[in-house]
Amino acid sequence: MIRLIRRRLIIPRGDTGSFSIPIKDSINDGDIAVFSIYDPLTKTSVKDIEIELSQDAETLTVNFSHEDTLNLEPRKYKWDIKIYHNPTYDEEQILTGADEINSYYAAYSLPICEIRSII
């Protein structure tokens, strides 16, 4: 079971599930959100999940499949969500930027995402 306790995200390795948070930004059709899990040791993203948004959505839901967390080493990471307004992609459909990018938590300290071993 995936749990969000305040800002702390707890994910048993290999579990499926979801969590939702309120959208605190104005959204236009075509905007996307990207949920990321960061390794604070290497300062790199170890998992990104792209979420399509609709203009009338009030919440943002992040869904995890078994494969999303199966290969993550059990330990503490950081997480964030970024909203991309009018995103741009390259010829291979890889996200390259946007007219405006807003982070949920980057202005503060990023919250903890704990991947727990299931054994």
TIDREN-796846 format. One record per atom (N, C-alpha, C, CB): residue in one letter; atom name; x, y, z. Coordinates in pm, whole numbers, plus 50000, padded with zeros to 5 digits. Glycine has a CB too. Layout:
N
["A", "CA", [X, Y, Z]]
...
This chain:
119
["M", "N", [50084, 49882, 50000]]
["M", "CA", [50000, 50000, 50000]]
["M", "C", [50089, 50124, 50000]]
["M", "CB", [49904, 50000, 50122]]
["I", "N", [50061, 50214, 49910]]
["I", "CA", [50135, 50340, 49902]]
["I", "C", [50067, 50440, 49994]]
["I", "CB", [50141, 50393, 49755]]
["R", "N", [50147, 50507, 50076]]
["R", "CA", [50090, 50602, 50173]]
["R", "C", [50157, 50738, 50159]]
["R", "CB", [50106, 50549, 50316]]
["L", "N", [50075, 50842, 50170]]
["L", "CA", [50124, 50979, 50178]]
["L", "C", [50080, 51032, 50313]]
["L", "CB", [50069, 51069, 50059]]
["I", "N", [50177, 51056, 50399]]
["I", "CA", [50151, 51106, 50534]]
["I", "C", [50208, 51247, 50539]]
["I", "CB", [50214, 51013, 50646]]
["R", "N", [50116, 51344, 50534]]
["R", "CA", [50152, 51484, 50514]]
["R", "C", [50229, 51495, 50384]]
["R", "CB", [50237, 51540, 50634]]
["R", "N", [50358, 51519, 50387]]
["R", "CA", [50436, 51526, 50263]]
["R", "C", [50526, 51405, 50246]]
["R", "CB", [50520, 51653, 50261]]
["R", "N", [50531, 51317, 50344]]
["R", "CA", [50618, 51199, 50338]]
["R", "C", [50548, 51086, 50262]]
["R", "CB", [50655, 51151, 50481]]
["L", "N", [50615, 51039, 50157]]
["L", "CA", [50562, 50934, 50072]]
["L", "C", [50631, 50803, 50107]]
["L", "CB", [50580, 50968, 49922]]
["I", "N", [50552, 50698, 50137]]
["I", "CA", [50607, 50567, 50172]]
["I", "C", [50557, 50467, 50069]]
["I", "CB", [50566, 50525, 50317]]
["I", "N", [50652, 50403, 50001]]
["I", "CA", [50619, 50308, 49895]]
["I", "C", [50689, 50175, 49922]]
["I", "CB", [50659, 50364, 49755]]
["P", "N", [50615, 50068, 49950]]
["P", "CA", [50679, 49937, 49957]]
["P", "C", [50730, 49899, 49818]]
["P", "CB", [50581, 49829, 50013]]
["R", "N", [50851, 49856, 49809]]
["R", "CA", [50914, 49824, 49681]]
["R", "C", [50829, 49725, 49602]]
["R", "CB", [51056, 49766, 49703]]
["G", "N", [50796, 49761, 49478]]
["G", "CA", [50718, 49674, 49391]]
["G", "C", [50568, 49686, 49406]]
["G", "CB", [50757, 49535, 49414]]
["D", "N", [50521, 49767, 49500]]
["D", "CA", [50376, 49783, 49520]]
["D", "C", [50312, 49865, 49408]]
["D", "CB", [50348, 49848, 49656]]
["T", "N", [50183, 49847, 49394]]
["T", "CA", [50103, 49930, 49304]]
["T", "C", [50013, 50018, 49389]]
["T", "CB", [50020, 49843, 49204]]
["G", "N", [49965, 50126, 49332]]
["G", "CA", [49875, 50214, 49405]]
["G", "C", [49885, 50356, 49353]]
["G", "CB", [49906, 50211, 49554]]
["S", "N", [49826, 50447, 49428]]
["S", "CA", [49825, 50587, 49385]]
["S", "C", [49808, 50678, 49505]]
["S", "CB", [49712, 50612, 49282]]
["F", "N", [49834, 50807, 49482]]
["F", "CA", [49801, 50909, 49579]]
["F", "C", [49758, 51033, 49502]]
["F", "CB", [49921, 50939, 49674]]
["S", "N", [49680, 51116, 49565]]
["S", "CA", [49630, 51238, 49500]]
["S", "C", [49660, 51358, 49588]]
["S", "CB", [49478, 51229, 49473]]
["I", "N", [49688, 51470, 49522]]
["I", "CA", [49707, 51597, 49592]]
["I", "C", [49629, 51705, 49517]]
["I", "CB", [49859, 51634, 49603]]
["P", "N", [49589, 51811, 49586]]
["P", "CA", [49516, 51918, 49518]]
["P", "C", [49607, 51991, 49419]]
["P", "CB", [49458, 52017, 49620]]
["I", "N", [49550, 52032, 49308]]
["I", "CA", [49623, 52114, 49212]]
["I", "C", [49618, 52257, 49261]]
["I", "CB", [49563, 52102, 49067]]
["K", "N", [49737, 52318, 49278]]
["K", "CA", [49742, 52453, 49332]]
["K", "C", [49790, 52554, 49228]]
["K", "CB", [49832, 52456, 49453]]
["D", "N", [49769, 52523, 49103]]
["D", "CA", [49812, 52607, 48993]]
["D", "C", [49699, 52610, 48891]]
["D", "CB", [49946, 52555, 48929]]
["S", "N", [49689, 52716, 48813]]
["S", "CA", [49587, 52717, 48707]]
["S", "C", [49639, 52627, 48594]]
["S", "CB", [49558, 52864, 48655]]
["I", "N", [49550, 52545, 48542]]
["I", "CA", [49586, 52445, 48443]]
["I", "C", [49510, 52472, 48314]]
["I", "CB", [49556, 52303, 48495]]
["N", "N", [49579, 52454, 48202]]
["N", "CA", [49517, 52460, 48070]]
["N", "C", [49524, 52322, 48009]]
["N", "CB", [49586, 52566, 47979]]
["D", "N", [49432, 52291, 47919]]
["D", "CA", [49439, 52163, 47849]]
["D", "C", [49573, 52154, 47778]]
["D", "CB", [49320, 52147, 47748]]
["G", "N", [49636, 52038, 47786]]
["G", "CA", [49767, 52018, 47726]]
["G", "C", [49881, 52030, 47825]]
["G", "CB", [49786, 52116, 47615]]
["D", "N", [49856, 52093, 47941]]
["D", "CA", [49960, 52101, 48043]]
["D", "C", [49982, 51961, 48102]]
["D", "CB", [49921, 52203, 48156]]
["I", "N", [50102, 51938, 48152]]
["I", "CA", [50133, 51809, 48213]]
["I", "C", [50199, 51831, 48348]]
["I", "CB", [50225, 51725, 48121]]
["A", "N", [50198, 51726, 48427]]
["A", "CA", [50272, 51724, 48553]]
["A", "C", [50374, 51611, 48542]]
["A", "CB", [50176, 51704, 48678]]
["V", "N", [50488, 51629, 48607]]
["V", "CA", [50588, 51524, 48613]]
["V", "C", [50622, 51500, 48760]]
["V", "CB", [50716, 51561, 48530]]
["F", "N", [50591, 51380, 48807]]
["F", "CA", [50629, 51336, 48941]]
["F", "C", [50767, 51275, 48930]]
["F", "CB", [50525, 51232, 49000]]
["S", "N", [50858, 51316, 49018]]
["S", "CA", [50996, 51265, 49014]]
["S", "C", [51042, 51220, 49152]]
["S", "CB", [51091, 51372, 48960]]
["I", "N", [51116, 51110, 49153]]
["I", "CA", [51186, 51064, 49272]]
["I", "C", [51334, 51091, 49247]]
["I", "CB", [51158, 50911, 49302]]
["Y", "N", [51398, 51165, 49339]]
["Y", "CA", [51537, 51205, 49325]]
["Y", "C", [51626, 51131, 49424]]
["Y", "CB", [51550, 51355, 49346]]
["D", "N", [51742, 51095, 49377]]
["D", "CA", [51845, 51039, 49464]]
["D", "C", [51927, 51155, 49518]]
["D", "CB", [51935, 50935, 49388]]
["P", "N", [51920, 51185, 49648]]
["P", "CA", [51993, 51300, 49701]]
["P", "C", [52145, 51281, 49700]]
["P", "CB", [51948, 51328, 49842]]
["L", "N", [52191, 51156, 49690]]
["L", "CA", [52336, 51131, 49686]]
["L", "C", [52395, 51167, 49550]]
["L", "CB", [52365, 50986, 49718]]
["T", "N", [52327, 51129, 49443]]
["T", "CA", [52378, 51155, 49308]]
["T", "C", [52315, 51279, 49246]]
["T", "CB", [52353, 51034, 49219]]
["K", "N", [52211, 51333, 49313]]
["K", "CA", [52139, 51451, 49264]]
["K", "C", [52082, 51428, 49124]]
["K", "CB", [52231, 51572, 49263]]
["T", "N", [52029, 51307, 49104]]
["T", "CA", [51966, 51271, 48976]]
["T", "C", [51828, 51213, 49001]]
["T", "CB", [52053, 51171, 48898]]
["S", "N", [51746, 51219, 48899]]
["S", "CA", [51613, 51160, 48906]]
["S", "C", [51625, 51010, 48879]]
["S", "CB", [51516, 51227, 48805]]
["V", "N", [51563, 50928, 48965]]
["V", "CA", [51565, 50783, 48945]]
["V", "C", [51433, 50731, 48891]]
["V", "CB", [51599, 50713, 49075]]
["K", "N", [51329, 50815, 48896]]
["K", "CA", [51199, 50775, 48842]]
["K", "C", [51120, 50900, 48809]]
["K", "CB", [51121, 50686, 48942]]
["D", "N", [51066, 50906, 48688]]
["D", "CA", [50979, 51015, 48645]]
["D", "C", [50850, 50954, 48592]]
["D", "CB", [51047, 51104, 48536]]
["I", "N", [50738, 51012, 48634]]
["I", "CA", [50607, 50969, 48584]]
["I", "C", [50536, 51092, 48530]]
["I", "CB", [50522, 50898, 48696]]
["E", "N", [50504, 51090, 48401]]
["E", "CA", [50436, 51202, 48336]]
["E", "C", [50285, 51183, 48348]]
["E", "CB", [50479, 51213, 48187]]
["I", "N", [50216, 51291, 48386]]
["I", "CA", [50072, 51286, 48410]]
["I", "C", [50003, 51392, 48325]]
["I", "CB", [50039, 51307, 48562]]
["E", "N", [49907, 51350, 48243]]
["E", "CA", [49831, 51445, 48164]]
["E", "C", [49729, 51514, 48254]]
["E", "CB", [49761, 51375, 48045]]
["L", "N", [49708, 51643, 48232]]
["L", "CA", [49616, 51721, 48313]]
["L", "C", [49506, 51778, 48225]]
["L", "CB", [49690, 51835, 48387]]
["S", "N", [49390, 51796, 48285]]
["S", "CA", [49282, 51864, 48214]]
["S", "C", [49247, 51991, 48290]]
["S", "CB", [49157, 51771, 48200]]
["Q", "N", [49195, 52086, 48216]]
["Q", "CA", [49169, 52219, 48270]]
["Q", "C", [49074, 52216, 48390]]
["Q", "CB", [49111, 52307, 48162]]
["D", "N", [48980, 52123, 48394]]
["D", "CA", [48882, 52120, 48502]]
["D", "C", [48922, 52029, 48619]]
["D", "CB", [48749, 52075, 48447]]
["A", "N", [49041, 51972, 48615]]
["A", "CA", [49086, 51883, 48723]]
["A", "C", [49114, 51963, 48850]]
["A", "CB", [49213, 51805, 48679]]
["E", "N", [49072, 51909, 48962]]
["E", "CA", [49098, 51971, 49092]]
["E", "C", [49208, 51900, 49169]]
["E", "CB", [48971, 51974, 49175]]
["T", "N", [49234, 51774, 49132]]
["T", "CA", [49340, 51698, 49197]]
["T", "C", [49432, 51637, 49093]]
["T", "CB", [49281, 51588, 49287]]
["L", "N", [49551, 51608, 49137]]
["L", "CA", [49652, 51543, 49055]]
["L", "C", [49676, 51406, 49117]]
["L", "CB", [49785, 51629, 49046]]
["T", "N", [49661, 51301, 49038]]
["T", "CA", [49678, 51166, 49089]]
["T", "C", [49800, 51102, 49025]]
["T", "CB", [49552, 51081, 49062]]
["V", "N", [49887, 51049, 49109]]
["V", "CA", [50006, 50978, 49064]]
["V", "C", [49979, 50829, 49083]]
["V", "CB", [50136, 51024, 49141]]
["N", "N", [49986, 50754, 48974]]
["N", "CA", [49962, 50610, 48976]]
["N", "C", [50094, 50536, 48961]]
["N", "CB", [49864, 50568, 48865]]
["F", "N", [50114, 50434, 49043]]
["F", "CA", [50235, 50353, 49038]]
["F", "C", [50200, 50212, 48994]]
["F", "CB", [50305, 50351, 49176]]
["S", "N", [50276, 50162, 48898]]
["S", "CA", [50265, 50022, 48860]]
["S", "C", [50374, 49944, 48934]]
["S", "CB", [50276, 50003, 48704]]
["H", "N", [50366, 49814, 48927]]
["H", "CA", [50464, 49727, 48991]]
["H", "C", [50606, 49760, 48943]]
["H", "CB", [50431, 49579, 48963]]
["E", "N", [50620, 49783, 48812]]
["E", "CA", [50751, 49811, 48752]]
["E", "C", [50808, 49946, 48793]]
["E", "CB", [50740, 49804, 48602]]
["D", "N", [50722, 50041, 48833]]
["D", "CA", [50769, 50174, 48869]]
["D", "C", [50863, 50174, 48990]]
["D", "CB", [50653, 50264, 48897]]
["T", "N", [50840, 50084, 49083]]
["T", "CA", [50920, 50085, 49207]]
["T", "C", [50997, 49955, 49231]]
["T", "CB", [50829, 50110, 49325]]
["L", "N", [50980, 49857, 49144]]
["L", "CA", [51042, 49726, 49165]]
["L", "C", [51194, 49734, 49171]]
["L", "CB", [51001, 49632, 49054]]
["N", "N", [51255, 49817, 49089]]
["N", "CA", [51401, 49821, 49081]]
["N", "C", [51465, 49935, 49161]]
["N", "CB", [51442, 49833, 48938]]
["L", "N", [51386, 50005, 49242]]
["L", "CA", [51442, 50110, 49326]]
["L", "C", [51500, 50049, 49453]]
["L", "CB", [51334, 50216, 49361]]
["E", "N", [51620, 50089, 49485]]
["E", "CA", [51686, 50040, 49606]]
["E", "C", [51609, 50090, 49729]]
["E", "CB", [51835, 50085, 49611]]
["P", "N", [51577, 50002, 49825]]
["P", "CA", [51508, 50047, 49946]]
["P", "C", [51594, 50144, 50027]]
["P", "CB", [51469, 49927, 50033]]
["R", "N", [51549, 50267, 50038]]
["R", "CA", [51613, 50371, 50119]]
["R", "C", [51533, 50499, 50103]]
["R", "CB", [51763, 50392, 50077]]
["K", "N", [51586, 50608, 50157]]
["K", "CA", [51516, 50736, 50150]]
["K", "C", [51563, 50818, 50030]]
["K", "CB", [51537, 50816, 50280]]
["Y", "N", [51465, 50868, 49957]]
["Y", "CA", [51487, 50955, 49843]]
["Y", "C", [51414, 51086, 49872]]
["Y", "CB", [51437, 50889, 49709]]
["K", "N", [51409, 51175, 49774]]
["K", "CA", [51329, 51297, 49778]]
["K", "C", [51232, 51292, 49661]]
["K", "CB", [51418, 51427, 49773]]
["W", "N", [51122, 51367, 49669]]
["W", "CA", [51028, 51369, 49558]]
["W", "C", [50975, 51510, 49535]]
["W", "CB", [50913, 51273, 49584]]
["D", "N", [50924, 51532, 49414]]
["D", "CA", [50866, 51661, 49376]]
["D", "C", [50772, 51639, 49259]]
["D", "CB", [50977, 51765, 49339]]
["I", "N", [50688, 51737, 49235]]
["I", "CA", [50599, 51739, 49120]]
["I", "C", [50618, 51874, 49052]]
["I", "CB", [50449, 51716, 49160]]
["K", "N", [50638, 51871, 48921]]
["K", "CA", [50650, 51994, 48844]]
["K", "C", [50536, 52000, 48743]]
["K", "CB", [50788, 52003, 48773]]
["I", "N", [50475, 52119, 48731]]
["I", "CA", [50370, 52144, 48633]]
["I", "C", [50435, 52214, 48514]]
["I", "CB", [50253, 52230, 48693]]
["Y", "N", [50417, 52158, 48395]]
["Y", "CA", [50471, 52214, 48272]]
["Y", "C", [50355, 52277, 48193]]
["Y", "CB", [50545, 52105, 48186]]
["H", "N", [50357, 52411, 48179]]
["H", "CA", [50256, 52482, 48102]]
["H", "C", [50303, 52493, 47958]]
["H", "CB", [50228, 52623, 48162]]
["N", "N", [50221, 52442, 47866]]
["N", "CA", [50253, 52440, 47724]]
["N", "C", [50387, 52370, 47701]]
["N", "CB", [50257, 52584, 47666]]
["P", "N", [50395, 52240, 47733]]
["P", "CA", [50522, 52168, 47723]]
["P", "C", [50570, 52156, 47579]]
["P", "CB", [50508, 52030, 47785]]
["T", "N", [50702, 52145, 47564]]
["T", "CA", [50763, 52124, 47433]]
["T", "C", [50837, 51991, 47433]]
["T", "CB", [50858, 52241, 47395]]
["Y", "N", [50837, 51927, 47316]]
["Y", "CA", [50898, 51795, 47300]]
["Y", "C", [50991, 51798, 47180]]
["Y", "CB", [50790, 51685, 47284]]
["D", "N", [51091, 51710, 47181]]
["D", "CA", [51177, 51698, 47064]]
["D", "C", [51115, 51600, 46965]]
["D", "CB", [51320, 51652, 47105]]
["E", "N", [51187, 51569, 46857]]
["E", "CA", [51134, 51482, 46752]]
["E", "C", [51109, 51339, 46800]]
["E", "CB", [51229, 51479, 46634]]
["E", "N", [51169, 51300, 46911]]
["E", "CA", [51147, 51166, 46968]]
["E", "C", [51043, 51168, 47079]]
["E", "CB", [51278, 51110, 47021]]
["Q", "N", [50970, 51279, 47091]]
["Q", "CA", [50866, 51299, 47191]]
["Q", "C", [50918, 51294, 47334]]
["Q", "CB", [50758, 51196, 47174]]
["I", "N", [51039, 51342, 47353]]
["I", "CA", [51098, 51355, 47486]]
["I", "C", [51076, 51499, 47533]]
["I", "CB", [51251, 51316, 47486]]
["L", "N", [51026, 51514, 47654]]
["L", "CA", [50999, 51646, 47711]]
["L", "C", [51128, 51727, 47719]]
["L", "CB", [50934, 51633, 47851]]
["T", "N", [51126, 51847, 47659]]
["T", "CA", [51247, 51930, 47658]]
["T", "C", [51230, 52060, 47735]]
["T", "CB", [51286, 51961, 47516]]
["G", "N", [51108, 52101, 47767]]
["G", "CA", [51086, 52226, 47838]]
["G", "C", [50940, 52267, 47831]]
["G", "CB", [51174, 52336, 47780]]
["A", "N", [50916, 52394, 47863]]
["A", "CA", [50780, 52447, 47861]]
["A", "C", [50787, 52598, 47867]]
["A", "CB", [50695, 52390, 47979]]
["D", "N", [50674, 52663, 47839]]
["D", "CA", [50667, 52808, 47852]]
["D", "C", [50687, 52850, 47997]]
["D", "CB", [50533, 52860, 47801]]
["E", "N", [50637, 52767, 48090]]
["E", "CA", [50650, 52795, 48233]]
["E", "C", [50651, 52663, 48307]]
["E", "CB", [50534, 52887, 48285]]
["I", "N", [50738, 52651, 48407]]
["I", "CA", [50748, 52529, 48488]]
["I", "C", [50737, 52570, 48634]]
["I", "CB", [50881, 52452, 48460]]
["N", "N", [50642, 52508, 48705]]
["N", "CA", [50622, 52539, 48847]]
["N", "C", [50639, 52412, 48929]]
["N", "CB", [50483, 52601, 48872]]
["S", "N", [50722, 52418, 49031]]
["S", "CA", [50748, 52306, 49119]]
["S", "C", [50662, 52318, 49244]]
["S", "CB", [50897, 52299, 49157]]
["Y", "N", [50615, 52204, 49293]]
["Y", "CA", [50537, 52204, 49416]]
["Y", "C", [50623, 52236, 49537]]
["Y", "CB", [50468, 52070, 49435]]
["Y", "N", [50743, 52178, 49544]]
["Y", "CA", [50821, 52185, 49667]]
["Y", "C", [50962, 52242, 49652]]
["Y", "CB", [50832, 52051, 49724]]
["A", "N", [51009, 52274, 49534]]
["A", "CA", [51148, 52315, 49515]]
["A", "C", [51185, 52441, 49593]]
["A", "CB", [51175, 52338, 49369]]
["A", "N", [51089, 52528, 49622]]
["A", "CA", [51119, 52649, 49699]]
["A", "C", [51144, 52616, 49847]]
["A", "CB", [51004, 52749, 49687]]
["Y", "N", [51107, 52496, 49888]]
["Y", "CA", [51126, 52449, 50025]]
["Y", "C", [51223, 52332, 50019]]
["Y", "CB", [50989, 52408, 50093]]
["S", "N", [51234, 52258, 50125]]
["S", "CA", [51312, 52135, 50116]]
["S", "C", [51221, 52027, 50057]]
["S", "CB", [51368, 52091, 50257]]
["L", "N", [51277, 51948, 49967]]
["L", "CA", [51196, 51844, 49904]]
["L", "C", [51155, 51740, 50007]]
["L", "CB", [51273, 51777, 49787]]
["P", "N", [51031, 51692, 49998]]
["P", "CA", [50984, 51591, 50095]]
["P", "C", [51049, 51455, 50071]]
["P", "CB", [50832, 51577, 50088]]
["I", "N", [51039, 51371, 50171]]
["I", "CA", [51100, 51238, 50168]]
["I", "C", [51009, 51139, 50097]]
["I", "CB", [51132, 51188, 50310]]
["C", "N", [51070, 51055, 50017]]
["C", "CA", [51004, 50938, 49958]]
["C", "C", [51084, 50817, 50005]]
["C", "CB", [50997, 50946, 49798]]
["E", "N", [51020, 50735, 50085]]
["E", "CA", [51089, 50618, 50139]]
["E", "C", [51044, 50493, 50066]]
["E", "CB", [51063, 50605, 50291]]
["I", "N", [51140, 50428, 50001]]
["I", "CA", [51113, 50299, 49939]]
["I", "C", [51149, 50193, 50042]]
["I", "CB", [51194, 50279, 49805]]
["R", "N", [51051, 50111, 50078]]
["R", "CA", [51074, 50008, 50181]]
["R", "C", [51082, 49871, 50119]]
["R", "CB", [50962, 50012, 50287]]
["S", "N", [51166, 49789, 50176]]
["S", "CA", [51178, 49650, 50133]]
["S", "C", [51053, 49574, 50175]]
["S", "CB", [51305, 49584, 50192]]
["I", "N", [51007, 49483, 50092]]
["I", "CA", [50887, 49406, 50125]]
["I", "C", [50920, 49280, 50203]]
["I", "CB", [50810, 49370, 49999]]
["I", "N", [51047, 49255, 50224]]
["I", "CA", [51086, 49135, 50299]]
["I", "C", [51129, 49173, 50437]]
["I", "CB", [51200, 49059, 50228]]
